[in-house]
Amino acid sequence: MDTTSGDARFDRYYRRIQLGLRLLSHGARAQTACDWSGLTPDRLITLKRRWLPDAGDGFRGPAPTSFQPFFRSSVRLSHATVFISIHQALCQRSMSHAKSWDLQPGLENGERLCTAYEIFREWEPTADMEFDQAALLARGAASSEDIELFRCLHCQSAMLIDKWARRREVCSGCRGRRSASP
């Protein structure tokens, strides 16, 4: 009897459970947790009751779909840039072809997304970015349709740009130094 295929299926299911718990512990909406972990809503409720009894209800309603809140504040824009930089570094490190990954909900992508969010929370513990916003940013940057991680032409620092707004080729730091120069 070959037990390796059964073990691989069990390992994958166990990873799904772990991912579901990670997503719930980060406050992901129920639909987001279902999409990324592949678990049913009933299974997630059971896991949450058993393993995360002190966790709140989490966010309700639909997940965010607009990138505009990130561009309304320089602090939020900075946090979004840091998160996308972390996430893209993890994706490029785990995949041989840089910039052409497909960020569809799934086990491996969900694990990378959680890892990037956890690293981001360590670096920016006071940031008010919720998990669903991080997932939106990661998918948006991967598709490069609406937003893109860009390098400042002067200092080469990373900056997030809205591809539908007026394009900025230099970061706010370089713009500030340029306007302060005599």
C-alpha positions as CSV (number, residue, x, y, z in Angstrom):
1,M,0.0,0.0,0.0
2,D,1.4,3.4,-1.0
3,T,0.9,5.9,1.8
4,T,2.9,8.7,0.3
5,S,-0.1,9.9,-1.9
6,G,-2.3,9.8,1.2
7,D,0.3,11.6,3.2
8,A,0.7,14.3,0.6
9,R,-3.1,14.9,0.5
10,F,-3.2,15.1,4.3
11,D,-0.3,17.5,4.4
12,R,-2.0,19.7,1.8
13,Y,-5.3,19.7,3.8
14,Y,-3.4,20.4,7.0
15,R,-1.7,23.4,5.3
16,R,-5.1,24.6,4.2
17,I,-6.3,24.5,7.8
18,Q,-3.2,26.4,9.0
19,L,-3.6,29.0,6.2
20,G,-7.3,29.4,7.2
21,L,-6.3,30.0,10.8
22,R,-3.6,32.5,9.8
23,L,-6.1,34.4,7.6
24,L,-8.7,34.5,10.4
25,S,-6.1,35.6,12.9
26,H,-5.2,38.5,10.6
27,G,-8.8,39.6,10.5
28,A,-9.5,38.5,6.9
29,R,-13.1,38.6,5.8
30,A,-14.8,35.2,5.6
31,Q,-14.9,35.3,1.8
32,T,-11.3,36.2,1.6
33,A,-10.3,33.3,3.9
34,C,-12.5,30.9,1.9
35,D,-11.0,32.0,-1.4
36,W,-7.3,31.8,-0.3
37,S,-7.5,28.7,1.9
38,G,-10.0,26.6,-0.1
39,L,-11.9,25.8,3.0
40,T,-15.7,26.1,3.3
41,P,-17.3,28.8,5.4
42,D,-18.6,26.2,7.8
43,R,-15.2,24.7,8.2
44,L,-13.7,28.1,8.9
45,I,-16.3,28.8,11.5
46,T,-15.6,25.6,13.3
47,L,-11.8,26.2,13.2
48,K,-12.4,29.8,14.5
49,R,-14.6,28.6,17.4
50,R,-12.1,25.9,18.4
51,W,-8.7,27.5,17.9
52,L,-9.4,31.3,18.0
53,P,-12.1,31.7,20.6
54,D,-10.9,35.1,21.7
55,A,-10.8,36.5,18.1
56,G,-13.4,39.1,17.3
57,D,-15.9,38.8,14.5
58,G,-13.5,40.3,12.0
59,F,-14.5,42.6,9.2
60,R,-17.9,42.2,7.6
61,G,-19.1,43.1,4.2
62,P,-17.3,43.0,0.9
63,A,-13.6,43.3,0.6
64,P,-12.1,46.7,-0.5
65,T,-11.8,47.1,-4.2
66,S,-10.4,50.7,-4.6
67,F,-6.7,51.7,-4.4
68,Q,-7.6,55.4,-3.9
69,P,-7.5,55.3,0.0
70,F,-3.7,54.5,-0.3
71,F,-3.1,57.6,-2.4
72,R,-4.9,60.0,-0.1
73,S,-2.2,60.1,2.6
74,S,1.6,60.0,2.3
75,V,1.7,57.6,5.3
76,R,-0.7,55.2,3.8
77,L,1.1,55.4,0.5
78,S,4.4,54.7,2.3
79,H,2.9,51.7,4.1
80,A,1.4,50.3,0.9
81,T,4.8,50.7,-0.9
82,V,6.5,48.8,1.9
83,F,4.0,46.0,1.9
84,I,4.1,45.6,-1.9
85,S,7.9,45.6,-1.8
86,I,8.0,42.8,0.8
87,H,5.4,40.8,-1.1
88,Q,7.1,41.1,-4.4
89,A,10.5,40.2,-2.9
90,L,8.9,37.0,-1.4
91,C,7.3,36.1,-4.8
92,Q,10.5,36.7,-6.8
93,R,12.5,34.7,-4.3
94,S,10.1,31.7,-4.5
95,M,9.6,31.9,-8.3
96,S,12.4,31.9,-10.9
97,H,10.6,34.3,-13.3
98,A,10.4,37.7,-11.8
99,K,7.4,40.0,-12.3
100,S,5.3,37.4,-14.2
101,W,3.7,35.6,-11.3
102,D,0.0,34.9,-11.3
103,L,-1.6,35.9,-7.9
104,Q,-4.7,33.9,-7.9
105,P,-6.1,32.8,-4.6
106,G,-4.6,29.4,-3.6
107,L,-2.6,27.7,-1.0
108,E,1.0,28.7,-2.0
109,N,0.0,32.3,-2.9
110,G,-2.0,32.6,0.3
111,E,0.9,31.4,2.4
112,R,3.2,34.0,0.7
113,L,0.6,36.7,1.2
114,C,0.3,35.9,4.9
115,T,4.1,35.8,5.3
116,A,4.4,39.2,3.6
117,Y,1.6,40.6,5.8
118,E,3.3,39.2,9.0
119,I,6.7,40.8,8.0
120,F,4.9,44.1,7.2
121,R,3.2,44.1,10.6
122,E,6.6,43.5,12.3
123,W,8.1,46.5,10.4
124,E,5.1,48.8,10.7
125,P,3.2,47.7,13.8
126,T,1.2,51.0,14.0
127,A,0.0,50.8,10.4
128,D,-3.8,50.7,9.9
129,M,-3.7,48.4,6.9
130,E,-6.1,45.5,7.2
131,F,-5.4,42.1,5.6
132,D,-8.0,42.5,2.8
133,Q,-6.4,45.8,1.8
134,A,-3.0,44.0,1.7
135,A,-4.5,41.3,-0.5
136,L,-6.0,44.0,-2.8
137,L,-2.5,45.6,-3.1
138,A,-0.8,42.4,-3.8
139,R,-3.2,41.4,-6.6
140,G,-3.1,44.9,-8.0
141,A,0.6,45.1,-8.1
142,A,0.8,41.6,-9.7
143,S,-1.5,42.5,-12.5
144,S,0.0,46.0,-13.0
145,E,-3.2,47.3,-14.5
146,D,-4.1,50.0,-11.9
147,I,-1.0,50.3,-9.7
148,E,2.7,49.6,-10.1
149,L,5.8,49.6,-8.0
150,F,8.1,52.1,-9.7
151,R,11.7,53.3,-8.9
152,C,12.3,57.0,-8.4
153,L,14.5,58.4,-11.2
154,H,16.7,60.3,-8.7
155,C,17.2,58.1,-5.7
156,Q,16.0,54.7,-6.9
157,S,13.7,54.2,-3.9
158,A,10.5,52.3,-4.4
159,M,7.3,54.2,-4.9
160,L,3.8,53.1,-5.6
161,I,2.1,54.8,-8.5
162,D,-1.5,55.0,-9.7
163,K,-1.3,54.3,-13.4
164,W,-4.5,56.3,-14.0
165,A,-3.3,59.5,-12.3
166,R,-0.7,61.9,-13.5
167,R,2.5,60.0,-13.6
168,R,5.2,61.0,-11.1
169,E,8.7,60.0,-11.9
170,V,10.3,61.1,-8.6
171,C,9.4,60.3,-5.1
172,S,7.9,62.8,-2.6
173,G,11.3,63.0,-0.8
174,C,13.1,64.1,-4.0
175,R,10.3,66.5,-5.0
176,G,10.6,68.1,-1.5
177,R,14.4,68.4,-1.8
178,R,14.1,69.8,-5.3
179,S,11.6,72.5,-4.3
180,A,13.6,73.4,-1.2
181,S,16.8,73.9,-3.3
182,P,17.6,77.5,-4.2
